[in-house]
Amino acid sequence: MDLNELKKVVHQVIQESSLSRIRQHVEQHDCAIITAFRNNPSEHDSCVHDDKAPSIHQDQNLKPININKLNNRDLKATLLKLGYGVTAVDGTFVENFSTPKAVEVKEDSLFVVNLTDNPLFYNQIKNLGKKYCQDSVLIVPQGGKDNKLYGTNKSEFPGLEQEEPLGNFVYGKSAEIMTKVNNRPISTNEGLQSYEKLSRLEKMAVSAIAQKVLK
């Protein structure tokens, strides 16, 4: 077996292991998928919250990709501070789906696990979706059945506080988790993180960021 073939085998094993862990989390807890990425993070027409919210990075000297990464960093820190398990996932999403303004957005999404079965989990996910002006957040009930998109801004699809049924969570090959909206693929690329697993300095940084976002 040559080096390239060995790399492929190792990569496949890692992906399958990652998929197994995701499946386990979905079977044991409520989960969600959320991101702070937007095609144009400086556009606020569809947003629910004040566009001058201090938690949202808007430096006009930064490229959109850098603004998105800063916002996603803050979102992840907030989710960790709230006590949820978080792992980064790769994927694409169609912003303003089924409208003339539709555009495919490459995004660093966050797969979130309600490790403590907090009854406020979905409300907090929805509120963070609104804060970061997302078209929607993906709600995954325990067991992975009857999933849905929940609208968190004023875009046409699915619409603010409207729900779009997605059916059941579908596990594909190569650690891809397929939803039924444009068949968008999402694959895990790191292990689950939680606040308790962070170092003391990491906890201090996460707490400072979360305090800014949640105030």
C-alpha positions as CSV (number, residue, x, y, z in Angstrom):
1,M,0.0,0.0,0.0
2,D,1.5,3.3,-1.1
3,L,1.5,6.5,1.1
4,N,-1.4,8.1,-0.8
5,E,-3.5,5.0,-0.4
6,L,-2.6,4.8,3.3
7,K,-3.7,8.5,3.8
8,K,-7.1,7.7,2.2
9,V,-7.6,4.7,4.5
10,V,-6.7,6.8,7.6
11,H,-9.0,9.6,6.4
12,Q,-11.9,7.2,5.9
13,V,-11.4,5.7,9.4
14,I,-11.4,9.2,11.0
15,Q,-14.6,10.1,9.1
16,E,-16.4,7.0,10.0
17,S,-15.4,7.4,13.7
18,S,-16.6,11.0,13.6
19,L,-19.9,10.0,12.0
20,S,-20.5,7.3,14.7
21,R,-20.0,9.9,17.4
22,I,-22.4,12.3,15.8
23,R,-25.0,9.5,15.5
24,Q,-24.5,8.7,19.2
25,H,-25.1,12.3,20.2
26,V,-28.2,12.6,18.1
27,E,-29.6,9.4,19.7
28,Q,-28.9,10.6,23.2
29,H,-29.7,14.4,23.1
30,D,-31.5,17.2,21.3
31,C,-29.1,18.8,18.9
32,A,-28.9,21.7,16.5
33,I,-26.8,23.2,13.7
34,I,-26.2,26.9,13.6
35,T,-23.6,29.3,12.1
36,A,-22.8,33.0,12.2
37,F,-21.7,33.0,8.5
38,R,-23.6,35.2,6.0
39,N,-22.9,36.0,2.4
40,N,-22.8,39.8,3.2
41,P,-22.4,40.3,7.0
42,S,-22.7,44.0,6.6
43,E,-26.3,43.7,5.1
44,H,-29.0,44.1,7.8
45,D,-32.3,44.5,5.9
46,S,-33.6,41.1,7.0
47,C,-32.2,41.2,10.5
48,V,-34.3,41.2,13.7
49,H,-31.8,42.7,16.0
50,D,-30.3,46.2,16.0
51,D,-27.4,46.1,13.4
52,K,-25.2,48.0,15.9
53,A,-25.3,45.1,18.4
54,P,-21.8,45.0,20.1
55,S,-21.6,41.2,19.6
56,I,-21.5,41.5,15.8
57,H,-18.2,42.4,14.2
58,Q,-18.8,45.0,11.5
59,D,-15.3,46.5,10.8
60,Q,-15.6,47.8,7.2
61,N,-11.8,47.3,6.8
62,L,-12.2,43.5,7.3
63,K,-13.1,41.1,4.5
64,P,-16.5,39.4,4.8
65,I,-14.8,36.0,5.4
66,N,-12.8,37.5,8.4
67,I,-16.0,39.1,9.8
68,N,-17.8,35.7,9.5
69,K,-14.9,33.9,11.3
70,L,-14.9,36.4,14.1
71,N,-18.7,36.1,14.6
72,N,-18.5,32.3,14.5
73,R,-15.7,32.4,17.1
74,D,-17.9,34.4,19.4
75,L,-20.9,32.2,18.7
76,K,-19.0,29.1,19.5
77,A,-17.6,30.6,22.7
78,T,-21.1,31.5,23.8
79,L,-22.5,28.0,23.1
80,L,-19.6,26.5,25.1
81,K,-20.3,28.9,28.0
82,L,-23.9,27.9,28.0
83,G,-22.8,24.3,28.7
84,Y,-23.4,22.8,25.3
85,G,-21.1,20.4,23.4
86,V,-19.9,21.9,20.1
87,T,-18.1,20.6,17.1
88,A,-17.3,22.4,13.8
89,V,-18.8,21.1,10.6
90,D,-18.2,22.0,7.0
91,G,-21.0,22.7,4.6
92,T,-22.8,25.1,2.3
93,F,-26.1,26.8,2.6
94,V,-28.4,28.7,0.2
95,E,-29.1,32.1,1.7
96,N,-32.4,33.6,0.6
97,F,-33.5,30.2,-0.7
98,S,-36.1,30.1,-3.4
99,T,-35.9,33.8,-4.1
100,P,-34.2,36.0,-6.8
101,K,-31.5,36.8,-4.2
102,A,-30.6,33.2,-3.6
103,V,-26.8,32.6,-3.2
104,E,-24.8,29.6,-2.0
105,V,-22.8,30.4,1.0
106,K,-19.8,28.3,2.2
107,E,-20.0,28.3,5.9
108,D,-18.3,26.9,9.0
109,S,-21.3,25.6,10.9
110,L,-21.5,24.4,14.5
111,F,-23.1,21.1,15.5
112,V,-24.4,21.7,19.0
113,V,-25.4,19.0,21.5
114,N,-27.6,19.7,24.5
115,L,-25.4,17.6,26.9
116,T,-27.2,18.6,30.0
117,D,-30.7,18.4,28.5
118,N,-31.3,22.0,29.3
119,P,-35.0,22.8,28.6
120,L,-34.0,26.3,27.3
121,F,-31.8,24.8,24.6
122,Y,-33.9,25.4,21.5
123,N,-35.0,28.9,22.7
124,Q,-31.3,29.8,23.1
125,I,-30.4,28.4,19.7
126,K,-33.2,30.4,18.1
127,N,-32.3,33.6,19.8
128,L,-28.7,33.3,18.7
129,G,-29.8,32.6,15.2
130,K,-31.7,35.9,15.3
131,K,-28.8,37.7,16.9
132,Y,-26.5,36.6,14.0
133,C,-29.2,37.3,11.4
134,Q,-29.4,33.8,10.1
135,D,-32.1,32.7,7.6
136,S,-32.7,29.7,9.9
137,V,-31.3,27.3,12.4
138,L,-31.6,23.5,12.0
139,I,-33.4,21.8,14.9
140,V,-32.6,18.1,15.5
141,P,-34.8,16.5,18.2
142,Q,-33.4,13.5,20.1
143,G,-33.4,10.5,17.9
144,G,-33.0,12.6,14.7
145,K,-36.6,12.4,13.6
146,D,-38.9,15.2,12.5
147,N,-36.1,17.7,12.0
148,K,-36.9,21.2,10.9
149,L,-35.6,24.6,9.9
150,Y,-36.7,27.4,12.1
151,G,-36.6,30.9,10.6
152,T,-34.6,33.5,12.5
153,N,-34.7,36.5,10.2
154,K,-37.1,38.2,7.8
155,S,-36.0,36.5,4.7
156,E,-38.7,34.8,2.6
157,F,-37.6,31.2,3.3
158,P,-38.5,29.8,5.7
159,G,-39.7,33.2,7.1
160,L,-39.3,34.7,10.6
161,E,-40.3,32.2,13.3
162,Q,-41.7,29.8,10.7
163,E,-40.9,26.1,10.6
164,E,-40.0,24.0,7.5
165,P,-40.2,20.2,8.1
166,L,-37.1,18.3,6.9
167,G,-38.0,14.7,7.8
168,N,-35.4,12.5,9.5
169,F,-31.7,12.9,9.9
170,V,-30.0,11.0,7.1
171,Y,-26.4,9.6,7.5
172,G,-24.5,9.3,4.2
173,K,-21.1,7.9,3.4
174,S,-17.8,9.6,4.2
175,A,-19.3,11.2,7.3
176,E,-21.7,13.3,5.3
177,I,-25.0,14.3,7.1
178,M,-27.5,15.2,4.4
179,T,-30.5,17.4,5.0
180,K,-33.3,17.7,2.4
181,V,-32.8,21.4,1.7
182,N,-30.9,21.4,-1.6
183,N,-29.2,18.2,-0.4
184,R,-26.6,20.2,1.4
185,P,-23.7,18.1,2.8
186,I,-22.2,18.6,6.2
187,S,-19.2,16.7,7.5
188,T,-17.6,16.8,10.9
189,N,-14.0,17.9,11.1
190,E,-13.2,17.9,14.8
191,G,-14.2,16.2,18.1
192,L,-16.9,17.5,20.4
193,Q,-15.8,20.3,22.7
194,S,-17.3,21.4,26.0
195,Y,-16.6,24.2,28.5
196,E,-15.4,21.7,31.1
197,K,-12.7,20.4,28.8
198,L,-11.1,23.9,28.2
199,S,-8.0,25.1,29.9
200,R,-8.2,27.8,32.6
201,L,-7.1,30.5,30.1
202,E,-9.5,29.2,27.5
203,K,-12.4,29.3,29.9
204,M,-11.5,32.9,30.8
205,A,-11.5,33.9,27.1
206,V,-14.8,32.0,26.4
207,S,-16.5,33.7,29.4
208,A,-15.4,37.1,28.3
209,I,-16.7,36.6,24.8
210,A,-20.0,35.0,26.0
211,Q,-20.6,37.9,28.4
212,K,-20.4,40.3,25.5
213,V,-22.8,38.3,23.3
214,L,-25.4,37.5,25.9
215,K,-25.7,40.9,27.6
